[in-house]
């Protein structure tokens, strides 16, 4: 995974270097802003693919009536059904795989960012999974003398010593870092004063991000822009949709609450900046999609008006003389 870790650490290093031109490089706020700007840089890279994903999703919704006809017509011939569905995809200029790209691309980005931030403090026991470094934890001295990808040992020392509101960026509510053992002034209660509000803000923002997306889906469904599930599995599909909606609204924020208690301050600021960006981006992208959809509907209406015959106009007969003569007889 080095091909992911090195570029991510390089982007964060670049932001820290730029901020250090006007701020003390050892300040906690300097490191926090580096994390925030790193997160927003990665999110900015994904804006265009996200817009393409929403356009693809809209085409998929528009194609649903035709796809349902194909499924019903060729219910007993899976091969022919697949061929006809592919024709519908081509006609609608829809690529099913394109809708999954932003989601899949964000997974390695998240794991890479998680790993780089966790690697500033290798005194914590890691299992080797989900961005953790496998093997025995380092001693405090070994950690201070070990580089973190593009970050030098001096940068590692700076990050480890950095504090925000007098709370180390490596601190979490488990207090499982060996580095914290040498800081008697840092207690779990003191750390909680910063971490608990952060977790609450992240969970609430995540919930409202999901609610905003689901509200748009409901509005489009009420306007008839999203087709309702039909066929034998319609009831099952609707039930699955309700379950997924509840997962987005409640389960995802709840998981963030539980996992947030084991995350250090630096990673929590990544989550906070990620949810804030998502909130702003979702509102902007949805407004853009609605405008594009309105313009497209207007173009279709205009094309229909242009192609429609004028009142009282004589209908043009495109038959040949021989066909007209035969038809008159």
Residue pairs with C-beta under 8 A, 6 or more apart in sequence:
1 108
1 111
1 112
1 115
2 149
4 108
4 109
4 111
4 112
5 112
5 115
5 116
5 149
6 149
6 150
7 112
8 38
8 42
8 109
8 112
8 113
8 116
9 116
9 148
9 149
9 150
9 151
10 149
10 150
11 38
11 41
11 42
12 34
12 35
12 38
12 116
12 151
13 150
13 151
13 155
15 33
15 34
15 37
15 38
15 41
16 25
16 30
16 31
16 34
16 155
19 25
19 30
19 33
19 34
19 37
20 30
23 29
23 30
23 33
24 30
25 158
26 158
26 161
26 162
27 162
28 162
28 163
28 164
28 169
29 164
30 162
31 158
31 159
31 162
31 169
31 266
32 164
32 169
32 266
32 269
35 117
35 266
35 269
35 270
35 273
36 269
36 270
36 273
38 113
38 270
39 113
39 270
39 273
39 274
39 277
40 273
40 277
42 109
42 113
43 274
43 277
43 278
43 281
46 102
46 105
46 106
46 109
47 281
47 285
49 101
49 102
49 105
50 102
50 281
50 285
51 285
51 288
51 289
52 98
52 101
53 98
53 99
53 101
53 102
53 103
54 285
54 289
55 289
55 292
56 94
56 95
56 96
56 98
56 99
57 99
58 289
58 293
59 92
59 93
59 94
60 92
60 94
60 96
60 99
61 220
61 225
61 226
61 227
62 92
63 88
63 89
63 92
63 94
64 227
65 227
66 88
66 91
66 92
67 85
67 88
68 227
68 230
68 231
70 81
70 84
70 85
70 88
71 81
71 85
71 231
72 231
73 84
74 80
74 81
74 84
75 81
88 94
89 95
89 96
111 130
111 131
112 131
113 270
114 130
114 131
114 267
114 270
115 131
115 132
115 133
116 148
116 149
117 264
117 266
117 267
117 270
118 124
118 126
118 131
118 132
118 133
118 264
118 267
119 133
119 148
119 149
120 148
120 151
120 156
120 159
120 160
120 169
120 170
120 266
121 143
121 160
121 170
121 177
121 179
121 264
122 133
122 137
122 138
122 142
122 143
122 146
123 137
123 138
123 139
123 140
123 143
123 177
123 178
123 179
124 137
124 176
124 177
124 178
125 136
125 137
125 176
126 132
126 133
126 134
126 135
126 137
127 134
128 134
128 135
137 178
138 146
139 178
140 178
140 179
140 182
143 156
143 160
143 179
144 153
144 156
144 157
144 160
145 153
146 153
146 156
147 153
147 155
147 156
148 155
148 156
148 159
151 159
159 169
159 170
159 266
160 168
160 170
160 179
161 168
162 168
162 169
163 169
164 194
164 265
165 193
165 194
166 190
167 186
167 190
167 191
167 193
167 194
167 195
167 265
168 179
168 180
168 183
168 186
168 265
169 264
169 265
169 266
170 177
170 179
170 180
170 264
170 265
170 266
171 177
171 180
171 186
171 191
171 195
171 264
171 265
172 191
172 195
172 261
172 262
172 263
172 264
172 265
173 188
173 191
173 192
173 195
173 261
173 262
174 261
174 262
175 186
175 188
175 191
177 264
180 186
191 265
194 265
195 260
195 261
195 265
195 268
198 260
198 265
198 268
198 269
198 272
199 256
199 257
199 260
199 261
199 268
200 257
201 272
202 256
202 260
202 268
202 271
202 272
202 275
203 253
203 254
203 256
203 257
203 260
204 253
205 272
205 275
205 276
205 279
206 252
206 253
206 256
206 275
207 249
207 250
207 253
208 279
209 275
209 278
209 279
209 282
210 248
210 249
210 252
210 253
211 249
212 279
212 282
212 283
212 286
213 248
213 282
213 286
214 245
214 248
214 249
216 286
217 226
220 226
221 228
225 293
228 234
228 238
229 235
229 237
229 238
229 241
256 271
260 268
260 271
263 271
309 315
317 324
319 327
